[in-house]
Amino acid sequence: MRKSIAIDMDQVIANMYKKMAVSYNELFGTTFTEEELLRAPRESMTREQFKLLMEKLNEPDYYREMDILCPHAVEVIRELNERFDVYIATAAMEVPNSFNAKYAWLLEHFPFLDPQKFVFCGTKAVIHTDYLIDDSLNQLEVFKGQGIIYSMPYNEHVEGYPRVKNWLDVREYFKTV
Amino acid sequence: MRKSIAIDMDQVIANMYKKMAVSYNELFGTTFTEEELLRAPRESMTREQFKLLMEKLNEPDYYREMDILCPHAVEVIRELNERFDVYIATAAMEVPNSFNAKYAWLLEHFPFLDPQKFVFCGTKAVIHTDYLIDDSLNQLEVFKGQGIIYSMPYNEHVEGYPRVKNWLDVREYFKTV
């Protein structure tokens, strides 16, 4: 029986921070780089700032123009899709206005994936796959299969999961399973 | 540990056929009742008719005005939500323009549910809950937990699943688990 892999969107296949850095600087008059924002602790943002930023992210077309995070993501996912049931599982319920843009983005960049395997959810406790590739510790902790952590500055301290730094690492990991 | 229940939307909590009967008659100049349409084999529709109907269902606001299917659905789900992790799992990927209307409909009718437990998916093979209440044999067959079939004329022949005819039946079923 084919094994299954769920793949997160933001900061795993979609470069959200690149676009978010522009929005952040526009909103707050700052000049942070994408890298600086990735390393900034969330607590450095006030509640009000966080709210404003989430409102921006929830604009209907916000997700439409994101770049692919890693140049190898598409080719590796295309390969995995030959051997595994590949799902995209994204926590879209936090930004419900993004549904359509996320769907269109997936169709554009991953036309070989089956939309019947796209999942817009909240908590990934509900995802029933063998593997989940995610950058979020919160999601990996509630997922019941084998979590794989996609390295980001804000999860560098996390232990207990196989760690991948890019999509070539993902290819390597799945060569042996 | 709390057990979890996934609940389908169309013809389980939302009365899709009531609205669809109106659309069907408008599209094709017929005078079918909701009950007649529920009993009509899908093969009685031509490919072209089915396509037109799906286009109608995929209009952005189509899902917004559906009625609750059964008068007891809300109260029973409210009760279940006290004892179980209640998810709503709907095959929204077939009608991607419906995402926002489905989300708004759920917030309106089930304000006590946690949107982090709304799941817009395709196949329910990916749903990791203990139970799934669904009218679709296709979905029950791929689901890996305990399926419960919500009776509709088009699934009357199906055996092998506990059968509920309305939400009072659902209440009874979960009294004993």
Contacts between the chains, C-beta under 8 A, distances in Angstrom:
chain1	res1	chain2	res2	distance
A	4	B	126	7.6
A	6	B	126	7.4
A	85	B	125	7.8
A	87	B	126	5.6
A	89	B	126	7.7
A	92	B	120	7.4
A	93	B	103	7.8
A	93	B	115	4.8
A	93	B	116	5.7
A	93	B	118	5.5
A	96	B	99	7.7
A	96	B	100	6.9
A	96	B	103	5.0
A	96	B	115	7.5
A	97	B	100	7.2
A	99	B	96	7.7
A	99	B	99	3.5
A	99	B	100	6.3
A	99	B	103	7.4
A	99	B	120	7.1
A	100	B	96	6.9
A	100	B	97	7.2
A	100	B	99	6.3
A	100	B	100	7.3
A	103	B	93	7.9
A	103	B	96	5.0
A	103	B	99	7.3
A	114	B	122	7.2
A	115	B	93	4.8
A	115	B	96	7.5
A	115	B	122	6.1
A	116	B	93	5.7
A	116	B	94	8.0
A	116	B	122	2.9
A	116	B	123	5.0
A	117	B	122	5.9
A	117	B	123	6.7
A	117	B	126	7.1
A	118	B	93	5.5
A	118	B	121	7.3
A	118	B	122	6.4
A	119	B	119	6.4
A	119	B	120	7.3
A	119	B	121	4.7
A	119	B	122	7.8
A	119	B	126	5.8
A	120	B	92	7.4
A	120	B	99	7.2
A	120	B	119	7.3
A	120	B	120	4.2
A	120	B	121	7.5
A	121	B	118	7.3
A	121	B	119	4.6
A	121	B	120	7.5
A	121	B	121	7.7
A	122	B	114	7.2
A	122	B	115	6.1
A	122	B	116	2.9
A	122	B	117	5.9
A	122	B	118	6.3
A	122	B	119	7.8
A	123	B	116	5.0
A	123	B	117	6.7
A	125	B	85	7.8
A	125	B	128	7.2
A	126	B	4	7.6
A	126	B	6	7.4
A	126	B	87	5.6
A	126	B	89	7.7
A	126	B	117	7.1
A	126	B	119	5.8
A	126	B	127	6.2
A	126	B	128	5.4
A	126	B	129	6.4
A	127	B	126	6.2
A	127	B	128	6.0
A	128	B	125	7.2
A	128	B	126	5.4
A	128	B	127	6.0
A	128	B	128	3.4
A	128	B	144	6.1
A	129	B	126	6.4
A	144	B	128	6.1
